[in-house]
Amino acid sequence: MAEPLNLVFDLDGTLIDSAPQIHAAANIVFGNKGFPPLSQETVRGFVGNGLGVLVSRSMAHLGIEPDAALQCDLMQNFASIYEQAFDLTTLYPGVSTVLATLSEAGHRLAICTNKPLGATRAVLRHFDLSPLFPVVIGGDSLPQRKPDPAPLHAALKALGPGKALFIGDSEVDAETARAAEVPLALYSGGYRKAAAEALGARIIFHDHAALPRLIARLATAL
């Protein structure tokens, strides 16, 4: 039997579909400043690099001149809303069962996301996932964010020694895995723009229910 792995998960686009929630929050904070609404497709394309990048890209899309004070205010308002609103966020099918199965099999689980830590912990609490993740690294936990390998390395260090797998959904996650020299399992239904086969993943999965079997098979080869 293969030894348990250190499994580090991205959050948005990997375990949860939060794009509708992020879109709604973005339109509230920009709308409160008198700016026109953004489409969900546009906002979805800005997800993955952290709140600061999402806000700055949204500002540029709306033709707003760079303004550090305005960006900071928008980010604070966004974070305040997003830590309390979950009505438009959903778990991908089977996620709760799969995470419990992986934990019961002895694998050690962590989160490594560019979402701010407060919002990350809030959404994990909302979906009763907090007990499964003793290690949570958010986008503001370190000076660096993904695709810098530091957050993934920090998550793995906190989990302890062992072979590792990073589970994500996007180009940012693929670049993070490469930089950290950790194999990647890619969820094909997330927020990536490139073809899944182009991102160098050891595993590509389309259904979370398949993940325990795929991980068990990979664990014997690592």
Disulfide bonds with the S-S distance in Angstrom:
none
